[in-house]
Amino acid sequence: MSRMIDRKRLAAWARACALTTGLLWAVCAGAQEPVAPPGAEALRNPEWIEAGRVRFVKTCAYCHGYEGDAGKHVPFREHLDWDPAQIHDVITNGRRRGANVMPAWQGAISDDEVWRITAYILSLGGKPRASQ
């Protein structure tokens, strides 16, 4: 009997979390206007790259490591021809590949910050690890 109660509680908790997440996303998603994509020069700007690194370390390093070489993906430094718009889209809208889930950060990270994170990720391409 207690297993049935636990399953009911778990199911109710899961529904409440899904509803809360959906409501928060709906409120936050419309809260900001997208920023026009920056040019290649802006994405190579050392100030943008450093600002993106700081935000990446705070928000993304838990899953991706400090230099994008952790987790269940190809290390960022192995991507030499990444499309900045694709990186921006995945950060903003998330992605699901089987059991691997990249959450959507739209509404939690400003579009301007997403572009700066994108600049940092692009800066890693082809570089050796800093710890080597």
N, C-alpha and C positions, 0 to 999 in steps of 0.2 A: 504494500500500500504506500509506503514512504517513497518508493521509487517513482510511482505514478505522480505523487505530489511534487517531487523534485523535477520531473519532466514537465509538468504543467507550469511550475514556477520558471523554469528555464525558458520554456516557450514564450511565456508572458514577458519575461525580461528581454528576450530577443526581439519580440514585436515592438516593445517600448523603445529599445535602442534603435531599431530600424526607423520607426516613426520619428523619433527625435532627430536622428541624423538627416532624414529626408527634409524635415522642417527647417533645420539649421541650414542645409544646403540651399533650399529654396529661398530663404531670407538673404543669405550671403551671396548667392550667385548673381543676383541683380544689383548688388551694392556697389559695383565698380565698373567703370568703363574700361575696355581694353586699350592698351597703349599701342600706337602704331609700331610695327616692327622697326627696330633700329637698323641702321646701316652696318656694313661690315666693319667700318672704322670704330664705331661705338662698341661693337662686340670685342674689339681688340684693345680697348681703352684699359690701361692698368688699374685705374680707379674703379671702373665697372667690375673688372675681374676680381679685385680684392673685396669689393662689397658683396659680390656674388659668392666668393669663397666663405666669407663670414656667415652669410645666411645659410649656405649649403651645410657648413659645419654644424650650425644650430639646428637645422631642420632635417637634413637629408643624410647626414653621416651615420646615423644609427643603423640604417639599412645598407647604405652604399659605401660606407667607409669615408675617411676624410678626403681621399683622392679618387673616389669613384671606382675602387677596385675590390669592393666586398659585395657579398650578396650573390644572387643567382643570375648574373648577367655578364656579358663581356666587359672587361674593364674599360672605363671611358677612354683611357689613353690609347687604346687600340682602334678607336674610331677616328679616322683621319678626314673623312668627307661627310661628317654629320650635317644634316640640314638644320639650321638654327630653329626654323619654324616647327620642325618635328619635335625637337627637344622641348620647346615652349609648349607645344600641344600636349605632350605626355605629362609634363609637370602640371599644367592647368587642368586637363580633363582626365588624367589617370589612364591606366591601361590594365587589361587583364589578359594573361596568357596562361591558360590552364589554372593551376593553383597559385601562380605568381601574380600578385596584385600590386600595382603602383597606385596609391590613392590619388584622387583628384585634389589639388590644392587651391582650386579656384575659390575665391572668397576668404581664404585663410592667408594667402600670400598675395600681395598686390601684383598687378601685371608688370609694373616696372621692376619689382624685385625678381620676378620670374625671368625677365630678360637678363638681369644681372647674374642670376644663377646660371642661365644659359651661357653667358659669356665665360663664366668660370669653367663650366663643363667643356666648352669648346677649347679653352686654353690648355686643357690636360692632354688633348690629342697629340700623340706621338712623343710625348715627354716621358723620360724614365721616372720611376717612383722617387719621391723626395727622400725616402728612408733608405734608398740603396746607396 
